[in-house]
Amino acid sequence: MSKYVFFIFLMLGVIMVRDAKAQLPLDTVETFKLPSGLEVIFQENNSAPVVAMQFWVKTGSTHETRSEAGISHLIEHMVFKGTKHYKPGEIACLIEANGGSINAYTSFDYTVYHIVMPSAQWEIGLKVLAEMVKNALFDPQELASEKKVVLEEIRKNEDIPFSVLSDALLATAYQRHPYRYPIIGHTETVTGLKREDILEYYQKWYRPSNMVAVVVGDIKEEQVKKALNSVFSGHFVPSPSITFPSEPPQKELRLLTMKKPFKETYLGLGFPIPGMGEVDAYALDVLSEILGMGDSSRLNIALKLKKPIVHSIATHAFTPKGPGLFIIQSVLETNNLKTALKEIFAQIEEIKQNGISSEELAKAKLNLESEFVYKQETMEGWANTLGFFQVVEGDAKKCADYLTNIQAVTKAKVKEVAQKYLIPQHLSLVAIIPETAKIKLTKKEIYTLWPQKKEQVKNKKSIQKIVLDNGLTLVVKENHRLPTFSLAAAFMGGLRAETPENNGICNFVAKMLMRGTKRHSAVELATLIEDMAGEVDTFSGWNTFGLTAHFLSRFFDDAISLIAEILLEPAFDTEEIDKLRPLILAAIRQKEDKPSALAFSQFYQRVFSHHPYGMDVLGRVETISRIKNTDLTQFYQKYAVPNNLVLVVVGDVEIKEVVKKIKKLFGNWPKKRVKFPQLSLPSLPSSFITVKKHLPKEQVHFVLGNLGTTLYNEDRYPMAVLDAILSGQGGRLFINLRDKKGLAYALTFVHREGIEPGIWAVYMATSPDKLDEALKGVKEEIRRLREKGVEDEEIERAKQYIIGNFVIGLQTNTQQALSMALNERYGLGYNYDEIYQKRIKKVKKSEIIKVIQSYLHEENCVLSLVGPVK
């Protein structure tokens, strides 16, 4: 739906929409036609002393002949340049002097003039609108002047890549329908328009019978009727009807490549689809949301987050009054063009062949519904919605049907419209590439980039991902080198699912998993695991919780069954809770003996003062002390659901047998709606902040740093290289502050990504008498980085260090399973470890300089001090 779908990102939530008419204030909307033929949409709304008034003229660029191209848009400009009762410039001055605002816009099918006024001055606004659509003069001198303005607008658009791309794509996708022509017109047609042409067009289409007036606000219906009847008195001849040429079916791919003096490549893809109100249009809106609307959409994850192929990508279901177009637009480097096309086509085919998940469907509906409803919060927004549906669908109240029809879309319907419309033979592709680019693209090559159905039948692989009907994601990797296997189970949760009132509950829950099930006590559980020479550990962190396991492969059946029992049937026994609680409390208190841990805790608390990352994973004494059996049970039942679980098995196993076993054990586990708290982003402090904790120790431990980047931001890779440049025994901090100056024994640079921004920091432990010099040294190193950057040799050393340690850290099945599980759960993909290494290798010096300048600001850092400080 062209007018109401925009690019947004909301936290995942699953809700069912209430009755659409209950959501939209339609009960008091009145629709009537005046003797002049003018259609009126009216609603009294005294929630604020404001009135929104709009005149929708049912003419736009589609109503123009080719020699008239741009005339609708020029008229929109000219009605502000003098009417029968207002001189040029008076209209805007009058409206603004009375506290209002006025504007207009031209589209393919209509031209809209809109005013918002304080209700006490509503008559002035209505009189002005009527004057504009009824009594414009089109003074020859003003016309000559305004044509120059419009011609400059045309020239400006020629310098805007997306304007050029949009015009070229529509001209390629539409062969006959006037949607193929730009709304603004062409230089030659606008230049050639005469006053007589404009008057004839104005008198032909600007008639009451060809308009819709929308009035919403703190005003009475009779007042509006009286005013409109007064300004549109007399007899008006209806505007002529018009028939648009039908668009012929597209039978083969269309390709247009253009060279322009732009720095980037701009890519546009279009597939013919039905227009607004057609039965398939609603499923196409949902498909667009899932495929390319927002950072978590499939195309953004595949082409931006998993692989840095494009700079931006988005989809748009353009569904106007006439035939529509499913559009995909992207900005990228020219040498990535073919790779991007191949990945875009692969993502389309994935939906066509395997459909979408229930979670994707629910999220898309939520986003579409919320954006639509939010638009109605203002008088002007609601008036715009009513006018749009009245003009495009012939009934203002059909706006309620839009929400109803969106909620009726099914997974099968989304798959159906993808199969029906997104096919290579119907594709129109436009690529605008830099003048210096040497790439060539042919239709034949584009066809070869599209996955063929036979390609879906693949040879047996040593790694496979499947999603069970209940939403559980399973990844299996065969590794037959040794007769062992490992398992990792990861749920989204962690600190992000906690509040200050229950801080520590996720860690408590995770540890309780090994404290008995409904069938086995804690002792029995431990004995069963040891009898198989196995290990099972649990974890909880910023974003996730879960468990890892490691067994000999000959115990696979029994071990997997036991893991299923632990995950599906935890007991949360009160006696075991009372045994575990003192251990957690002791761990919390033991932090008092670890100044380094305290320094970081204090640092996190201040940097994330209004975000869960500022809390301790262990919790606080007061929160852990009051957690009960019911609290743990409710928390686990809320987040430990199959559609929130990624299960990874790596080792000496057969994929087929693992899949069969997992389906048997977990297949009947019912999915459940998961709603995570909506979190505000942490914000940078406005000035340098110091936090201190006095402890009678020999050394002062300090952490100096600030907010960092996220798991999904491209900055994470150069930040990792910067970390390696500064850290380690060969790093700058070690050499300059320890080896040369002897200021510390322990020091390092730390960076940690989160789902929301994480942190970067320098940690050091030094003697109290060296504290000032140590802090000065750290700040000097930061300043030196900002002023002089880094050397090529340092960068290469750092890359080798990162990749070497990365590979070393993934030697065991357990390490691989956990990494794959977390990456898949974060939406990065189970194969992200390979992508990460490749991306590290590609980090450029300019990228490192950019993160230094963007993140390493000394002036608004947080300094956490723990030890013998005043």
N, C-alpha and C positions, 0 to 999 in steps of 0.2 A: 504494500500500500504506500504509494509514493509520498504522501504528505505527512504521514504520522510515524514513519519508521526512521529512527535516527540511531547513531552509533553510541551505545551506552554499555556500561558494565556494572552488573549488580551481583552481590554475593548470592550464591546458589541457594534457592529456597523452593519448596514445593507447596503451592497452595492451589486450591480450587476457587475459581472466581465465583463471586456471588451472582445472583441474577443481574444481568447487565443493566436492566432498567432501574434496578435498585441502586446501582453504582452511579448512574448518570441522572442528573436532575431533569428528567423529561416530562414529568407529570404536569408541570405548569408551562410547558412550551406551547405556544399558540401559533398556528399557521393559517394565514388567510390571504385572499387576493382582493385588491382594491379595484374600484371601477376602471381605473386607468390600465389595468392589467398587471400592475406591480405585485409580485409575490412578497409577502412579509413574514418573517420569522421573528417572533417576539417572546421574551420572557422577562417578567418582573423579578428582580433580585435586589432586595434591600440590605444585603449583607455588608455593603459598603456604598458610600455616596458617589457612585461611579456609573457611567453609562458607556457601553461600547456600541458603536454604530458602524455598519459596513454596507457598502453597495457592491454587490457582485454582478458585473456585467458579463453576460454569457457570450463573450467574444474574446478571442486571443489570436495567437499567431496562426492557428489552424484555419481561421476564417479569411485569411488574406490570400489574394492572388499573388503570383510570383513577383509581379511588378510592385505589389504593395508590401512586400516583405519588410517587417519592422514597423508597420504603421500603427498597430495596436500599442506597442511599447512607446512610440513617439507621442501618441495621443495621451497616454498616461502621464508623460512629462508635461505636455502642453496644457492640460487642464489646470495646472498650478500657475500658468503664465497669463492669467487674465480671463475673466468671465464677464457676463453682462453687468454684474453688480460689484465685482472685485477687480482691482487693478493687479498687475503682475507683482507677486511677492506678498500681497495682502493676506492671502488665505492662510499661509503658515503663521504669519505674525498674529493674525486674529485668534487662531486656535491656541497658540502658545500663550498669548496674553491673557487668555481665559483659563489657563491651567491645563490645557489639553495637549494631545500629540496627534499628528496626522501623517499618513504615509500611503503608499500604493505599491502594487506590484502586478506584473503581467505574466501570465502563464500560457500554456498551449491552448487551453480551452476557456479561459476566463481572465478578466481583469478585475482587480479588487481595490477599492478605495476604503480606507478604514480610519476611524477616529476614536479616541478614548477621551472622555470629558468628565469633569466633575458634574454630578447630576444637576446641580443648579444652573449649569450653562448648556444643558443638552440641546436646547432649541438652536443655539448658535451652531453647534456641530452638525446637526441634521440639515440646517439651512445651507451650510457650506457644502456638504456632500451632494445635496440635490442640485445646487448650483453647478458643481463640477461636472456632473453627468448629464446636465440639461442645457447649460448656457455657456459653454466654453466658446471663446471668440476666435482663437487661432490667428492672432495678429501677425501679419507677414514679417514684421521686424523681429518679433519674439520667436517666430517659427525659424527664421534664418539663424538666430542665435542659438536656439535649443538644438537644432540639427547638428551644429558644431559640437555641442556637448555630447550628443548621442554618438556621433562619429568618433569622438575621443574614447567613449565607452567601448565601442567596437574595437578600436585599436588596442585599448587596455586588455580586453579579453584575448586578443591574439598573443599577448605576452604572458598570459596565465595558462600554464600547462593543462590544468584540469578543464578549463573552458574549451581549449582546443580539442582535448581528448573527447569531451562530452559531445561537442558538435560533430566531430568526425565519426564517433561511434553511432550516433543517431542517424547520420546521413548514410552510413553503411548498412545499418540494420533495417531501416525503413526504405523501401524502394519507391513506394507511391504515396503513402500516407503523409500528410503535412507535418507530422512529428519529426520528419527528417530535416526540416529547415530550422535554423536558429531563431529563437523568439525575438532577439534584438534586431534581426535583419542583417542586411549586407551594406557595405559602404555605398555601392552603386544604387541600390534601391532606396535607401534613406536619402541619399543626395538628390535623387530624382523626384521625390514626393513633393507635390504642390499643395497649396492651401485648398484648392478645389477638391483634390483627391481626399484630403483629410476630412473636410466638411462632409463630403458624400459618405464616407465610411462612418463617420460619427453619427450622422443622421440616420443611417441605415441600421446600425446595431445598438446605438444608445437610446433605446426606447423602453418605457416602463415594462412592457410585456416581455422584454428580453433581460430583465434585471431581477435580482433578489435583494431585498433590504433586510438586514439582520440587526435587531436592536435588543440588547440585553443589559439590564441594570436597574437602578433605583428610579423607576419611572412607571407611569400608568399606561395601560394599553390604549385607552381612549385618547390620551394625549398624543400618542404616536400616530394613531389612525387619522386624527384630525389634522395633524401637521403634514403627513404624507399626502392626504387627499387635497390639502391646500396647495402644495407645491406641484402636484401632478394632476391638476384639474384639466378637464377638457377631454377631447377624443384623441387617441393615439393609434396609429396604424401599426399592427404587429410587424416585427422584423421578419424577413423572409426565412424560409427553412433552408438548410444546407445539407448536402449529402457528401460525405467524405469518401474518397476512393478507397476501396478495400485493399488490404495488403495481401499480395499473393503469397502462397505457402513457400517457404524457403526450402530448397532442395539440396543445396550444397554450401559448404563453408565459404564465407566471404572474408577476404584479407585485405587490409590496408596498412601499409607502413609509410610513415612520414618522417622526414628529417627536419628537425627544428633546432634553433640555437639554445637548447636546454642542456643542463648538466646531467640530468637523470633520464632514465627511460620510463615512460608512462604507458601503462598497458590497460586496455579496456576490452572486456569480453561481453557480448550480449546474446541472449537467447530469447526468441519470441515467446511471449506468454499472454494470457488473457488480460483484459483490463479490470478496472475496479468493479466489484460486485459480482463477478463471475465466481462460480463455485470453487474453482481451483485457486483463486487468488489468495485465499486465507492460508492454505497449506503452503503456498509459495512464500508468503510472509514469514511463516515459521521456518521454512527451509533456509531462507536468507539469514534469519537470526542465528540458526545453528551453524551454517556454513561460514559466514563471514562478518557477523556483527559483534564486535567487541573482542577484547584480548583473549578470552577463553574460547572463542569460536574455533572450529576445526582448521580453517585456513590460516588463522593467526598462529595457532599452536604449531602447525606443520611447517609454515614458511617463515615464521619469525622467532618463535620460542625454541623449537627443536633444532631448526637449521636456519642460520641467518641468510636466507635467500632473498627476501624482499625487505624494504624499509617500511612499507605499509601495505595493507590489503584490506579490502572491505567489499561487501556485497550489498545489493539494493534491488528490491523487487519494485520496479517502476510500473505501477498499475494505474494509469490515468483513465479518462473516460473512454478512450479508444483502445487499440491494441497495445499491450504492455511489453516490457523488456526486462529480463532478469540480467542484472548487470554485475560484473566483477571488475573492480578497478584496483590497480596496484602501482606503486612506485618502487623502482629497483635499479640496480646497476645493469648495464646492457649485457655484460657477459653472463649474467644469471637468467637471462630471458627464457631460454629453452628449458633450463632446469626448473624455473618457476612454473612454466606452462605444464610441464610433465607432472609436477606435484599437484597443481590445481586440478588437472584432469584426474589424477589418482584419487584425490579427496572426493571429487564428484562421483566417481565410479564406486568408491567405498560405500557411499550412501545409497547409490542405485542398486548395489548388489546385496549389501548387508543391513541397510536401514539405519535407524538412529536408536538411541537408548531412551528409556522412559525418563531418565534424569534430564537429558538434553531437551526432550519435549516439554517437560514441566518448566524448566528454566526459560526456554524460549517464550512460552505462553506468559510466564510471569513478567518477563521484560517487556513484551509487547503490550500487555495489559497495563502495567505500571506507567510506561511512557505515555500511553494513550490517556489514561486517567489524569496523570499529572498535568497534561496540557490543558485540562479543563478548570484548573484552579483559579484562573483570572477570568474576568468578564470577557476580555478580548480573545483569550484562548477558546473559551466556550462558544463565543459568537463565530469564530473562525471554523470550528468543527461543524456547527449547525449549517453554516453557509456552504461549506465544502460538500456535505452530504446532500443538501438540497439541490445544488447545481450539478454535481456529478452523478448522483444516484436518483435524483428526483424526489427525495424524501429526507428531510433533516433528521427524522427520528430513526433512520436506518443506522445511525452511529451506534445505537445499542446492539443492532444485529452484528456489527463488526466484532464486538467483544464476544458475543454468543458463538459466532462462527469460528473465531480463533480457538475458543475453548473446546469446540467440537472436533478440531483437527486431531487425527490419530497418527500413530507411527506409520501405519500402513499407507495412509494418505500422503504423508510426506515422501515416503519412498516412491509412491506411484507418480507424483508430479515430477520428481527428480528424473525418473525413467522416461516420462512422457515428454519433457521439455528440454532437459539438459543433454542433448545429443550432438555429436560433432558436426553432423550435416546441417544443423540449424545455427551453428555458431557464426557470429560476426566478430572478427578480431581486429582491433586497431592497436598498433604499436607506434608510439612517437619516440624516436630515438635521437640522440645527439648527432649533430652534423658530422662530427669526426668519427662516429662509430662505423665499423666495417662489417657488422653482422648482417647476414642475409637470412630471410625467413620465407619459406614457401608453403603453399597449401599442403603439398604432399608431405612435407616434414611435420607439419602440425598434426596431420592425421596419424603419423607414426608415433607421435608423442602421447596420443590418447591410448590408454590401456585397452587391449583387446580382451574379449571374454576368455579366450583360450589361455591368456596369461594368468588367469586366476587359478588354473589348475597347476599347482606348483609341486616340485619335487619335495620329498620329505626333508624337513629342516631340523636342525638340532635345537632349535628354539621356536616356541610357539606361544601365542597369546590368544585366549578365548575369554569371552564374557558370558557367564551363565545367565539364564533367564531371570534370576533374582538380582542381577547386577554385579555379582561377585566377579572380579577380574582375576584370572589365573594366567600366570606366565610359567612355562616350563622350559628349562635348558638342560640338555643332555651333556654330561661330561663323564666319560667312562674311564678316565685315567686311574682312579682309585675307587674301591667299592664303598663309597660314602655318598651321602646326600645331605643337603641343608634346605631349610625352609625359612621363609620370612613372611610374617603377616603384618601389614601396616594399615592402621585406621587413621583417617584425618581426625585430629583432636588436639591433644597437648595443651599447652598454656592458652592457645587461642580459643579453646572451648571453656576456659575457666573464668571465674570472676574473683574479685578480692575476697568475697565471702566464702568461696570454696577452694581457694588456692591450694594446690597440692593434691586435689582429688584424682586427677588423671594418673599421676605417678602412683598414688595409693591403689587405684583400680588395677593398674598394670602389675604391680607387685602381688596383689591378691590373686591374680590368675594362677600363680603357682602355689596357692595356699589351699587347694582342694577344689573338687568338683562335686556335683550332686551324687556321683557314684564312688568317688575315691577321696579319702582324706589327704591332707598335705603330706603326711608320712608315706601313705600308700603311693601317692603320685611320684614322690621322689624315688621310692624303691623301684617302681616300674621303669622309670627313666634310667636309673643306674643299672638295672638288670639288662638293659639293651646297650649299655655303655654310651648312652646318649647325653646330650646337654640341651637344656631349654632355658633361655633367658628372656626377660621382658625388658621393655624400654618405654620411656616417655620423654618428650622434649618440647620444643617450642610449638611444633605444628602437628605432631603425630604421636601415636602410641601403638604398641603391639608386642610381638615376640619373635625370637629367632630360635631355631632348633637345628641340631646336628646329630646324625645317627649313621650307623653302618647300613648300607643299602639292603642287606638281607633282612633287616627289621622294618622295611618300608611300610608294609600293611599295618602292623601293630603300632608303629610310631605315628603314622598319619591319623589313625583312628584315635590315638591318645591326644594328639594336637587338636583334632576336631572336638573332642570331649572338653578340653580345656577352654576352647573358644566359645563353644555352644552351651556349655553347662557349668559355668563357674558358680561356686556355692556362696561366696561372700559370707562365710560363716562368722557369726559374732565372736566366737571364741578365738578364731584365727585373726580377726580384726584387732582384738585386744592384745594379741601377741605381736602383731606387726607394728601397731601404733608406736610403742616405745622405741622400736628400732628407727623409725622415721624421725621421731622427735630427737633421738640421740644424734642422728645424722645432721639434723638442722643445727643442733647445739655445737656439734663438732666443727662447724664452719667458723665458730669463734676462734678456733685454734689454727685456722688457715687464712692468714691475712690476704693472700693472693685471691682466694675465692671471695672473701668479703669485699675486696676492692672491686672485683668485677660485679658482684651483686649490687653494690652501692652505685656503680656506674650505670648498670642496666636500669635500676630504679629511677634514676634521674633522666636518662636519655628517653626512656619509655614511660614517662610519668603518667600517661593516660592510655597506655596500651598494655595488653597482657604480657608482652615480652619483658616488661619491667618486673614481673613477679618471679619468684624462685620456683623452679620445677618441683623441689621438695615440699614447697608450701611454707607456712608459718606455724609457729607453735600453737597459736590460738585457733587457726582453721583446722589443723590436723587433730587437735584435741576434741573438737566437737563433731567430726565426721562420723556418721552412723551407717549401719548396714543398708538402710533404705537409700541413703544418699549415693553410696557406691553402686547399688543395684540400678537405680534410676539413671545414673550417669552412663553406666555400661550399656544398658538397654537403649539409651538414646543414640549413642554413637557407634556401638558395636553391632552394625547391621551389614548384611552382605553387600549392598550397594555402596558402602563406604569402605570396603575391604579390598586390598590387593594382596594376593597370595602368590608367592614365587617359590618354585622348587628347582634347585640346581644340583646336579650330580649324576650318579650312576643309576639312572632311571630311564624308563621308556615313556615317551610323551603320551602315547595312547593309553597306557595303563594308569598314568597319573591322572589324566583327564577323567577317565572312567571312575576312578576311586574318589576324586574330589566331587564329581557330580553326585555320586551315591551318598557321600557324607554330608555335603553342604547344599545339595540341590533343593531340598525342601525347606531350607531356612528362609522364612518370608522376608521380603524386602520391606523397608519402612522409610517413611519420609525423614530426611535429615536436614535440619536447619541450624546453621551455625550462627553465632552472634555476629551482627554487623559491626565491624570495627572501624573506627576512624584512624586515619594514617598518623603515625608519630610525626611531630614537627620539630624542626631545628630550634634550639634555644636562641633567643635574640642577642645574647651576650655571653661572655665567658663565665662559666659557672664552676665553683669549687665546692665539693662535698667532702667532709672529713669524718673519720671515726678514730678516736684515740685508743690505742692498745699499747700496753707496756711491752713492746717487742724491741728487738735489736735493729730491725730494718724498717724503712718506710716503703710500702708497696703502693705504687700509683698506676692508674689507668687514665690515659688521656686520649680522647677521641670524640666521635660523633656518629650521626646516622650514616649508614652505608647504602648498599643497593639491595635488590631483590633477587630471588631465584630466577626470575623471568627477564630481568633487564640485561641488555647486552653489555652493560658496564661491569658485570660480574667477572668477565674474562680478563680485561685489562687490570681490574682490581686484584685478581688472583696473581697476576704476574708482578704487579707492584708489591704485593705481600711477599712474594719470593725474593724480590730484589732487596727488600728491607730486612727479611728474617733469615734465620739460619746462621751458621758460623761464618759463612761467606757473604752475609748480607751487610748492608750499609750500617745498620744500627749496631750490630755486633762489632764490626771492625772499628767504627769511629767512636763509639761510646764505651765499649768494653776494652777492646784491644789497645786502642790508642790512648784513651783517657782513664781507663780503669774505674769507671763510674758505677759499674754494676756487675753482678754475676749472672743474674737472670734478667733477660729482656727479650722482647719479641714484638713484632707487628701482628695484629690479629684482624681478620675481616670475616664477617659471618652474615650470610644472606638469609632473609626470611621471606615469607609470603608477602608481608609488608616489608618496608625497608629495614635492613639489619643494621650492623655497626661496623665501623673500623676503629681501631684503637692501637695505641702503643702501651705495652705493659713493661714496668721495670721495678725491680726491688733494689734499693740502694740504702746506704747509711744516712742517718738524719743530717749529718754535716755536709753531705754531698747532694742533698735533695735539690737545692736551688740550681746548682751547676748541672745536675742531671736533667731537670726540667728545661733549663735553657738549652742544653744540648739537643734534646728532642725537638724543641721548637725550631732550633736552627736547622736541623735536618729537614723538617717540613718546609721551612722557607726556602732552603736550597733546592728541594724538589720543585717547588712552585716556580722558582726563578731560573733554574738551570736544567730542569728535566732529568732524563736518564740517558745512559749510554747504550749503544747497540750491543756491546759485549755483555752488559748486565742483563739486558732483555733476553738474549739467547741463553745465558746461564740459567736465568730464572725459569724459562720455558722447559729446559731440560730437567731442572730440579722438580718442577710440578709434575711433568709427565712421568718421570722416573718414580717418584713417590706414589703417584696415582696408580701406576701398574703394580708396584710392590704392595700397595694397600688392597688390591683386589685379587690376591693370589688364591684365597680359600673360597670354597663354595659358599660359606656363610657370609663372607664379606660381599661376594657378588650378589647373593640373593637379597640381602638387606638393601644394597645400593639400588638394585633393579626395582625392588618393591617401593622404596621411597620415591624414586624418580617417576615411576608410573603413577603413583598416588598423587604426586604434585602436578601431574599433567605434562611432564617433560618427556615421557616415554621410557619404557624399560631399557631401551638401547641408548639412553642419553650419555652414558659413560664414554661411548665412542665419539659421540658428537662433541662432548666437552673437550676431549683431547685434541680433536681436529680444530676446534675453535681456539684453543689455547695456542696452537701452533701458528694460527693466522693473526694473532694480536699484533697490531702495529704500534710503533712508537707514538704516533699521533693519538691513538686511543688511550694510551697510558697517560700522556700529557693531559688529555681531556678529563680523565677521572681525578687526576691530581688537582686540577683547577676546580673541578666540580665539587669534590668531597673534602679535600684536606684544607679546611679553613681553620686556621689557628684561633681567630678572633671569637668564634662562637662554639668552642669546644666545651666538653664537660671533663673536669679533672676530679678523679676520685682518689682520695688519700686515706690509707689505713696504716696505723703504726704509731710511733711516738711523735705525734704531731699535736700542735696546740690548737 
